[in-house]
Amino acid sequence: MSKQLLLETGVALSFLFNPIGSIVAEDPTFGERKQVHNVAHRGATGYAPENTIAAFDLAVDMKADYIEIDVQRSEDGELVVIHDTTVDRTTDGTGQVGDLSFEELRGLDAGSWFGEQFAGESLPTFEEVLDRYYGKIGIFVELKAPELYPGIEKQVAEALRERNLDKPQNEKIIIQSFNFESMKKMDALLPRVPVGVLTSNTADTTPEALQEFSMYAEWFSPSYGIVTEELVENVHSLGMQIGSWTVRSQDTADFLFDMGVDAIITDFPDYVEPRKMKY
């Protein structure tokens, strides 16, 4: 069975089992609402330190449809959740993520920089996030700079297989990256799991580029600054969904609603609410 058919099957099932988070496939009748997936960027990072349990718990409380997380690897092989390739900005430590042991990374304070009430927040592992949140909320997994961590795709795939999250009914796991070759690897390793490509480059929005992405990806995720109605239509015409980032204002959220995207990736999940269609 092809990935595209599997994806279409998963979307159909989502209408039966998850109507709140589903995409409206046809023009709604009067009184119905157009829905988009509400993706909490690194958790509810407008209100809690990014990529921490505090931010992810808050996203669940705010009833987001997904959390978005960034996965890298420690010097001794542990998959950890952090955005930057250094720890300098979001912890009390310094250095490259890949040069520090898991014990060193785990000992860092990843919350105080945001607010003293978050002092002592630690960097979660990928496995901890899967075990704590799968079944409660969907997870967009971004492989951050996978070129720095040879073999990370296989390691991520194994963690998902161990939890039976490599099956088509588990489409609430989506894997994405700015590294397109990495996503081709993920497609080969986990053919039943949707993958996506991230970009802020208009060169990646041409019909030729989109056609190439559609050969292995189910999601196209551009920065909101390059989103147009034509782009959304072109992405949809190739059977992909489109999710855009990063929303930090209500105006930006409203713009993306008007463009007809399928997912809005936001620091503020409360900005992304169902909106009544205009007639």
NORUR-V582542 format. One record per residue. N is the residue number from 0. D_CENTER is the distance of its C-alpha to the mean C-alpha in whole Angstrom. Layout:
{{N	D_CENTER} {N	D_CENTER}}
//
This chain:
{{0	25} {1	23} {2	19} {3	19} {4	22} {5	19} {6	17} {7	19} {8	21} {9	17} {10	17} {11	21} {12	20} {13	18} {14	20} {15	23} {16	21} {17	18} {18	20} {19	18} {20	14} {21	16} {22	16} {23	20} {24	21} {25	25} {26	26} {27	27} {28	30} {29	31} {30	30} {31	27} {32	23} {33	21} {34	17} {35	14} {36	11} {37	10} {38	7} {39	8} {40	7} {41	8} {42	10} {43	13} {44	14} {45	16} {46	18} {47	18} {48	17} {49	13} {50	12} {51	15} {52	16} {53	17} {54	14} {55	13} {56	16} {57	16} {58	13} {59	15} {60	18} {61	17} {62	16} {63	12} {64	11} {65	7} {66	6} {67	4} {68	6} {69	8} {70	11} {71	14} {72	18} {73	21} {74	24} {75	25} {76	23} {77	20} {78	17} {79	16} {80	13} {81	13} {82	12} {83	16} {84	18} {85	20} {86	21} {87	23} {88	21} {89	19} {90	22} {91	26} {92	26} {93	26} {94	25} {95	23} {96	20} {97	22} {98	25} {99	25} {100	26} {101	24} {102	27} {103	27} {104	23} {105	23} {106	26} {107	24} {108	24} {109	21} {110	21} {111	25} {112	24} {113	22} {114	25} {115	28} {116	27} {117	24} {118	26} {119	25} {120	22} {121	21} {122	18} {123	16} {124	16} {125	13} {126	16} {127	17} {128	13} {129	13} {130	17} {131	17} {132	14} {133	13} {134	16} {135	15} {136	12} {137	9} {138	6} {139	3} {140	5} {141	6} {142	10} {143	11} {144	15} {145	15} {146	19} {147	20} {148	19} {149	21} {150	20} {151	17} {152	16} {153	19} {154	18} {155	15} {156	16} {157	19} {158	17} {159	15} {160	19} {161	21} {162	19} {163	19} {164	16} {165	16} {166	18} {167	17} {168	18} {169	15} {170	12} {171	10} {172	9} {173	7} {174	7} {175	7} {176	9} {177	12} {178	14} {179	15} {180	18} {181	15} {182	13} {183	17} {184	18} {185	15} {186	16} {187	19} {188	19} {189	17} {190	18} {191	17} {192	13} {193	11} {194	10} {195	9} {196	10} {197	10} {198	13} {199	15} {200	18} {201	20} {202	22} {203	19} {204	19} {205	23} {206	24} {207	24} {208	21} {209	19} {210	22} {211	21} {212	17} {213	18} {214	20} {215	17} {216	14} {217	13} {218	10} {219	11} {220	9} {221	12} {222	13} {223	15} {224	18} {225	18} {226	17} {227	21} {228	22} {229	23} {230	20} {231	18} {232	21} {233	21} {234	18} {235	19} {236	22} {237	20} {238	19} {239	15} {240	13} {241	12} {242	9} {243	10} {244	10} {245	11} {246	13} {247	16} {248	19} {249	20} {250	21} {251	18} {252	17} {253	20} {254	20} {255	16} {256	18} {257	21} {258	19} {259	18} {260	14} {261	13} {262	10} {263	10} {264	8} {265	10} {266	12} {267	14} {268	13} {269	17} {270	17} {271	15} {272	18} {273	19} {274	22} {275	25} {276	26} {277	28} {278	32}}
//
